[in-house]
Amino acid sequence: MREPAGSSGNPPPHSPGPFRVTKGEPRFENRALRTYLFESGTHVLWAEEVAKEREIPVEVVPAPSGFSDLCALAIRAFADAAPALETLLEEEGISFRVLP
């Protein structure tokens, strides 16, 4: 008799996000990241949506401590994608702040 999926005690396999370094994926090692803060969760999700439409890899993450007064969420992106992402956010009228 087969066990139902996930009942073996092992977590189900998942796809790592673009920022998680896994063995065999050296292209993500040693890449600088930037964190973007927004006024609201709506702005975070809007920014994520437009970035993904333009195939700019982003990941929604918790806002760093001390910065969650704006919004509890933030977006993380590769620093080399920052110019394209920032131009896109400005074109869309999404206000943001970049952490150094």
Secondary structure, DSSP 8 states (H G I E B T S, - for coil): ----TTTTSS-------TT---TT-GGGTT--EEEEE-SSHHHHHHHHHHHHHTT--EEEEE--TT-TTT-SEEEEEEGGGHHHHHHHHHHHT---EEE-
